[in-house]
């Protein structure tokens, strides 16, 4: 998981891959921020916030998918830093569900990311390989690589 500019907007980016031999059709991704907060009454509670992504569905999830949540005013991550978020013990929960094209079975995956698993001011390394015959594949040896960006001034 990385936070950095995407199409000119600071964004949370989540990279997923389909390592199955089959395509996943009608895949859906759901991203939730969970954090500790204190109510007006002084009660400590765990609140959940849906983080809208620019494309939450993929008609055919065959290789990789980078889900993007734009961090704009009004979203729970706007103006946040690792230091400002740390006291809230945040977690980002990512769920993907879809249908295995070959076996017609529902497949799902879920992963929870802690604050220290988010790389700030970074972007994912390019992993898509275009072959001479026009086919594409994913270079999984670089899948978890991120490129740190120069600090914004």
C-alpha positions, 0 to 999 in steps of 0.5 A: 500500500502506498500514498503518493500522487496519482493523476495529480491527486494525492492518493492511497494506492492498493495493488492486488494481483490475480495469481490464479491461472483463471480470470476473475470476472466481476471482481469488486474491491471494498476498502475500509479505514478502521480507527480509534476515536472518542465520542462527544460523550468521551467513549472510546470506540472503533469507527469504520469509514468506507474509502471510495476508490475510483474504480471499485469493479473490474469486469475481468481481473486477469493480471493486476489491479491498483485500486486508488482512493483519492485523498481529497478534502472531506475524506478521512485521510485528508491532511493526515500523516503517519504521526497524526494517525498513530494515536488512532491505531488505524488499519485499512481493510481491503476485501476483493470478491469475484467469480472464477471464470473457469469453475464458476465459484466465488473467490475472495481475499481480505487483507488488513494493513497496519499503519507501518505497512503504508509507504508514504510519498511513494508509488508502485514500481511498474510490473506489467511486461508487454511481450513481442507477441502482444501478450502481457504478464506481471513481473511478480519479482517486483510486485511489492516494490515501491519507488520513493518520491522526492518530498513535496515542497 
